[in-house]
């Protein structure tokens, strides 16, 4: 992408775990819609003399995430104090992990690239500062303080903004599949930070484990961390902006510094916030109030039982087993509820095929295509308009499968099927009953259709002469007239056959 420069991107992704209680105390971990500073206690507020107790579920879920990403597990792990001072950090330090994270050395495949994962560690979230408009003070809500926060750090091997965005999207899907975090970026439940640097080609070397060395006398350009990113689109735009900014600075001879910058969504640019800290600035040391963690093989095996089929594996299976295209399979597996719904629909269709003595292997390709067309192309339009998810609708997998079977058998044409689906979407119900109640069953009676078409031909002699004169597109006029006369219930294929016969 850049002839003279290499772009080096690493990500740090924080995800709030949805455990019942906070990381080091028994406070309710769900503070949504609750009044400020109402879900707090002396432990998460850091009062003197309090003793933190680590949340076992949060530890297990962090290990589970690592196992899902082919990470190694540190059998001996510990918590550390990360010292820094900020108003939303009541203790003056954060309980985190430094040199012995719970899991390390993993990988997540994005397209053709294996993105290496350095570590996944566990810590506590901070409170939240708010800055009322027009006021000369800030307010702090400590409800979020102490929420279990899982941080994943990648190696600096991501080549471009699009890959970084895709990585975050896939990671979010995994967290949701494992059902350990809602990972909603707009709500701050998942927060992505990008470390970006630009280096001259041939002047540096990646040595692994986040180590990048300069070659010869070349001085490495510093990295910049971009924060305050609350959507995947913003992440991509922020990285693209920062790459251009750094290249322009190098070309203009301006000095780059290692700093933290924020993303300004309104101006679509990064803005300097502060000089970037190093690990030495945090003065890490082992948390004295929490004993080291000894993670046994037996516990790891117990945690492994919660591993399920993950999105990339499910996508490959859907393509292979159900003949979905790559794009359709990706859309379906992006939401676990949608993937489960789709699989239940196909299971119902298979049972229907088997009950009719037909061969599923022979029919499944056509049926899977029909499922994807009506699910993604039609039903999704309604969901998108109403900002709903598949789990919000009244259409059961059984009824959707029956709907597909009506279309597949030719009992309704496309126009009628859309009316039935719309009624099912609004009020639920059995599609066969809806078809009968609305009088939408397709007319396949050749004699009845031929009588109707003969009358239409008799009343439109001008168009007959045009058709016989070579204007074949006039045929569509007659098809339209027939569909109107039958209130959209005629079989279009049969109508076309009869028209060609009578007009010849």
Secondary structure, DSSP 8 states (H G I E B T S, - for coil): --SSEEEEEEEEEEEE---SB-SSS-SBS--TT--TT-S--TTTTT-TT------HHHHHHHHHHHHHTT-EE-SEE--EEEE---TT-TTSEEEE--SS-SEEEEEEEETTEEEEEEEEEEEE---EEE--TT-S--EEE-TTTT-EEEEEEE-S-B-SHHHHHHHHHHHHHHHHHHTS----GGGTSEEEEEEEEEEETTSEEEEETTEEEE-TT------EEEE---SHHHHHHHHHHHHHHHHHHHHHT-----EEEEEETTTTEEEEEEE---GGGGT-EE-TTS--EE--HHHHHHHHTT----HHHHHHHHHHHH---HHHHHHHHTSHHHHHHHHHHHHHHHHHHHHTT--HHHHHHHHHHHHHIIIIIIIHHHHHHHT--GGGSS--HHHHHHHHHHHHTTSS-HHHHHHHHHHHHHH---HHHHHHHTT---B--HHHHHHHHHHHHHT-HHHHHHHHTT-GGGHHHHHHHHHHHTTT-B-HHHHHHHHHHHH-
